[in-house]
Amino acid sequence: MIRSEQVHPQAIVECETIGEGSRVWAFAHVMKGASLGKDCNVGDHAFLETGSIVGNNVTIKNHVCIWEGIAIEDDVFLGPHVVFTNDKYPRSPRMGMASSRYQQKENWLESTVVKRGSSIGANSTIMPGITLGAYSMIAAGSIVTRDVQPHALMAGAPARRVGTVCYCGRKIHPTTGSTCPNCNAATSDFMLHD
């Protein structure tokens, strides 16, 4: 059951339920068959396609489109204008020479997973068929073309690893010791390499 205070009057929510405490703002569209967890915030002009999965405590800023095959785990931040893709070789399914490829989803649909606690900066593009490791951070404007390790800080086009981030999101340097200077979290679990 969707309560009216969860959905702006100018949003379109076609799914039957959204998680308790989630909010969908103006001009956003959540299609039937999309999954939206609890305590999420879906910004203006965002779009969740049938078959997309969004966990709990997720922030989806304005103009983010989450397509079928994209799974967003709990505690993820998606900055404004983040772009996901789900087809490595896209063509219009209406084009005669390509239409047969689109008859079966396994011929084109690529799954992407954004693991728990990850953050993706504004205007980043996430190519299809990859996994962003838990608590990774993608710098604004990056183009991610391959899997990302947990706690990796990625930047550029194509994105390259430029550091390691703590659970709190701050960059950790190999010389900082055994705890994060910002939040005191133990760094031994994620200080893989820079």
WOJO-V550164 format. One line per field, one symbol per residue. phi: phi as a letter, one per 40 degrees, with the letter a starting at -180 (. if undefined). A space follows every 10 residues. Layout:
# WOJO-V550164
phi = ???
This chain:
# WOJO-V550164
phi = .bccccbcdb cbbcccabcd gcbbcdgcbb cdgcbbccfc bbcdgcabcd gcbbccgcbb cdgcbbcdgc bbccgcbbcd gcbbbbacbc accccdcbdc cccbcccacb cbbbcdgcbb cdgcbbccgb bccdgcbbcd gcbcbadbcd gcbbahbccb cbibbcdcgc cbbdcchcbc ccbgcccccb ccab
